[in-house]
Amino acid sequence: MASRRWSHSVRHAGARTEPSGIPDRPGAVLATLRELGIVPSRRWGQSFLTDPFVADAEAALVGPCRTVVEVGGGLGILTAALVRRGVERLTVIERDPRLATFLRRTFGDRIRLVSGDALQVPVEPADCYVGNLPYSVATPLLLRWMEARLPRIVFLVQREVAERLASDPGSKTYGRLSIVAQLYGRVELFRTVGPEAFTPRPQVESRIAVFERRSDPIPVPSVPEFERIVRTLFASRRKQLGNLLPRVAPSPEATDDLASRAGWPESWRRLRPEDLPPPAYFALARAISERGE
């Protein structure tokens, strides 16, 4: 049964009534999935959002973006929120052909539908990417889009993942992912979303977050080399940097010079990787490159 929430008109040129049949209650979601022959995959952490207020919050964070790519259209609750906001060009990527058919039938020419895996589909230019990301693939998807230099990403993911991306030095969640995210831009956290907002209910909380690309150039000479450095240092994050820096230095004798060139504090040998902010690692990568060894 269509929800009354979708009964008012779309606010864009050539407005028509909003698509009916968007399930936004647990029973309606399960019934629609049965009709489509879909069993939610626990392996993929597949849950369907049923709270339209969460979808509206995500759509609001997309802001005035004219071209938007939604990843994982599912049963269309976020798609409908984006349509209501009058996104000029909305592309929806959906890997399940049954869900893709449902979206195509429901939204028609209001959207451009791409059927495929978002990890494989080419990253196309857009003002904003948005999606409720399955827990199993959220991190590789986000890193792929950051590397592609997308200007804005609005995403709903497992709360721990969102908080790691936005963590500051000294916190338990601060690590390699936090530093790599800040290499490309800034992550801001928004509302926490409980399991009751999804069907089937996940066992963890989720959180909405927004990534914004940095306006200046990437601050390291080589991203792959930078990632190698950070990965090596954080592989033993409880050890002190005095024992770890030789693992990435051109030679054991070079460590003091590298730390000095990078502007690390005099006490760096007693610090642990989690104690230094991202710019300290950007500076280290530049120092290693400048030595040319």
C-alpha positions in Angstrom: 0.0 0.0 0.0 1.3 3.4 -0.9 2.2 5.7 2.0 0.5 9.0 2.4 3.9 10.6 2.9 4.5 10.5 -0.8 1.2 12.0 -1.9 2.2 15.6 -2.5 3.8 16.9 -5.7 7.4 16.9 -6.8 9.0 20.3 -6.7 10.7 20.5 -10.1 10.0 21.5 -13.7 7.1 19.5 -15.1 6.1 18.4 -11.6 4.0 15.3 -11.3 2.8 13.3 -8.4 5.4 11.4 -6.5 5.9 7.7 -7.2 3.5 5.5 -5.2 4.5 2.2 -3.7 7.6 3.3 -1.9 7.6 1.0 1.2 8.6 2.9 4.4 7.4 0.5 7.1 9.0 -2.8 8.1 6.0 -4.8 7.0 5.7 -3.1 3.6 9.5 -3.5 3.0 9.4 -7.2 3.7 6.3 -7.7 1.6 7.9 -5.9 -1.3 11.0 -7.9 -1.0 9.0 -11.1 -1.1 7.2 -9.9 -4.2 10.6 -9.3 -5.8 12.0 -12.6 -4.7 14.7 -11.0 -2.6 16.1 -12.2 0.7 18.3 -9.6 2.4 21.9 -10.7 2.5 23.6 -10.8 5.9 26.9 -11.3 4.1 26.6 -7.9 2.5 25.1 -6.3 5.6 22.0 -5.6 3.6 19.3 -3.6 5.4 16.7 -1.3 4.0 16.0 2.1 5.4 12.4 2.5 6.6 12.5 5.9 8.3 11.6 8.7 5.8 12.9 11.4 8.2 16.4 9.9 8.0 16.1 9.9 4.2 15.0 13.6 4.3 17.9 14.4 6.5 20.4 12.9 4.0 18.7 14.6 1.1 18.9 18.0 2.9 22.7 17.5 3.4 23.0 17.1 -0.4 22.2 20.8 -0.5 22.0 22.7 -3.8 23.9 20.1 -5.8 22.6 19.9 -9.4 24.0 16.6 -10.4 23.8 13.8 -7.8 24.7 10.1 -7.9 22.8 7.9 -5.4 24.6 4.6 -4.7 22.4 1.6 -3.8 18.9 2.8 -4.6 17.3 -0.2 -2.9 13.5 0.3 -2.6 13.7 4.0 -3.3 13.1 5.8 0.0 16.2 8.0 -0.4 15.6 8.3 -4.1 12.1 9.7 -3.4 13.5 12.2 -0.9 16.0 13.4 -3.6 13.3 13.6 -6.2 11.2 15.7 -3.8 14.1 18.2 -3.4 14.1 18.7 -7.2 17.6 17.4 -8.0 18.2 18.4 -11.6 20.1 15.3 -12.7 19.8 12.2 -10.5 21.6 9.0 -11.3 20.9 5.9 -9.2 23.3 2.9 -9.1 21.8 -0.4 -8.1 23.6 -3.8 -8.3 20.6 -6.1 -7.9 18.7 -6.3 -11.2 15.4 -7.0 -9.4 15.7 -3.8 -7.4 16.9 -1.9 -10.5 13.7 -3.0 -12.3 11.6 -1.9 -9.3 13.3 1.5 -9.3 12.9 1.9 -13.1 9.2 1.0 -12.9 8.6 3.3 -9.9 10.5 6.4 -10.9 10.6 6.2 -14.7 12.4 9.1 -16.4 12.8 11.0 -13.1 16.1 9.2 -12.7 18.9 7.8 -14.8 19.4 4.2 -13.6 22.8 2.4 -13.8 22.6 -1.3 -13.1 25.9 -2.5 -11.7 28.3 -2.8 -8.8 29.4 0.6 -7.4 32.8 -0.8 -6.8 33.1 -1.6 -10.5 31.0 1.1 -12.2 33.2 4.0 -13.4 33.1 7.0 -11.0 31.4 9.6 -13.0 31.7 13.4 -12.3 28.9 14.7 -10.1 28.4 17.5 -7.6 27.6 15.0 -4.9 27.4 11.2 -4.2 25.0 10.0 -1.6 24.0 6.6 -0.3 23.1 4.3 2.5 26.2 2.0 2.2 26.2 -1.7 3.1 28.6 -2.2 6.0 30.7 -4.8 4.1 31.7 -2.4 1.3 31.4 1.0 2.9 35.1 1.7 3.5 36.4 0.6 0.0 33.6 2.6 -1.6 34.3 5.8 0.3 38.1 5.6 -0.3 37.4 5.0 -4.0 35.3 8.1 -4.2 37.7 10.2 -2.2 40.6 9.2 -4.5 38.4 10.2 -7.4 38.3 13.7 -5.9 34.5 13.9 -5.7 33.6 17.3 -4.2 30.9 16.1 -1.7 29.8 12.7 -0.4 26.8 12.3 1.9 26.7 8.8 3.5 25.0 6.7 6.1 27.3 3.9 7.4 28.0 1.9 10.5 28.6 4.4 13.3 32.1 3.1 14.1 33.2 3.6 10.5 31.9 7.1 10.4 33.6 8.0 13.6 37.0 6.5 12.5 36.9 8.6 9.4 36.3 11.8 11.5 38.5 10.9 14.5 41.1 13.2 16.0 44.5 12.2 17.4 44.5 10.6 20.8 41.1 8.9 20.4 40.7 5.2 20.3 39.1 5.3 16.9 41.9 7.5 15.3 44.1 5.6 12.9 45.0 5.0 9.3 41.5 5.5 7.9 41.3 8.9 9.8 44.5 10.1 8.3 43.8 8.9 4.7 40.4 10.6 4.8 42.0 13.9 5.9 44.5 13.5 3.0 41.6 14.1 0.7 39.4 16.4 2.7 37.2 16.7 5.8 34.6 14.5 7.3 31.8 16.0 9.5 29.5 13.8 11.6 25.8 14.3 11.8 22.9 12.4 13.5 23.2 8.8 14.8 20.6 6.4 13.4 19.4 3.4 15.5 18.8 -0.1 14.2 15.0 0.5 14.4 15.3 2.7 11.3 16.1 -0.4 9.1 14.6 -3.6 8.0 16.0 -6.2 8.8 17.4 -4.5 11.9 21.2 -4.5 12.0 23.0 -5.2 15.2 24.8 -1.9 15.2 24.0 1.8 15.1 24.6 3.9 12.0 25.6 7.5 11.5 25.1 10.1 8.8 28.3 11.9 7.8 29.5 14.3 5.0 32.8 14.4 3.3 34.0 17.6 1.6 37.0 17.6 -0.7 40.0 19.8 0.2 40.3 22.9 -1.9 44.1 22.8 -2.0 46.2 20.1 -3.8 46.9 16.7 -2.2 49.7 17.4 0.4 51.9 14.4 -0.4 54.1 13.7 -3.4 52.8 10.1 -3.8 49.6 8.7 -2.4 50.6 5.0 -2.7 53.9 5.7 -0.9 52.0 7.8 1.8 49.6 5.0 2.3 52.5 2.5 2.7 54.1 4.7 5.3 50.9 5.1 7.4 49.9 1.4 7.0 53.4 0.4 8.3 53.4 2.7 11.3 49.9 1.9 12.4 50.4 -1.9 12.0 52.0 -1.7 15.4 50.2 1.3 16.8 51.0 0.5 20.5 54.7 0.7 19.9 56.6 4.0 20.2 57.6 5.9 17.1 61.3 5.6 18.0 61.0 1.8 17.2 58.7 2.3 14.2 60.1 5.1 12.2 63.2 3.1 11.1 60.7 0.7 9.3 59.8 3.5 6.8 63.1 5.5 6.8 65.6 5.0 3.9 68.1 4.0 6.5 68.2 3.7 10.3 70.5 6.7 10.5 68.0 8.9 8.7 65.3 8.9 11.4 66.4 12.0 13.3 66.8 14.0 10.1 63.3 12.9 8.8 61.6 13.8 12.1 63.3 17.2 12.1 62.4 17.9 8.5 58.8 16.8 9.2 58.6 19.2 12.2 57.9 16.5 14.7 58.2 17.4 18.4 61.4 16.6 20.2 59.7 13.9 22.2 58.7 12.0 19.0 60.6 8.9 20.0 58.3 8.3 23.0 55.1 9.0 21.1 52.8 6.4 19.5 51.4 6.7 16.0 48.0 7.8 17.4 49.5 10.8 19.1 50.4 12.7 15.9 47.9 14.6 13.7 47.5 13.9 10.0 49.7 16.9 8.9 52.6 15.3 10.7 52.3 12.3 8.5 51.9 14.4 5.4 55.2 16.2 6.3 56.9 12.9 6.9 56.0 11.7 3.4 57.3 14.9 1.9 60.5 14.6 4.0 61.1 11.0 2.8 60.5 12.1 -0.8 62.8 15.1 -0.5 65.7 12.9 0.6 65.4 11.0 -2.6 66.8 7.8 -1.2 
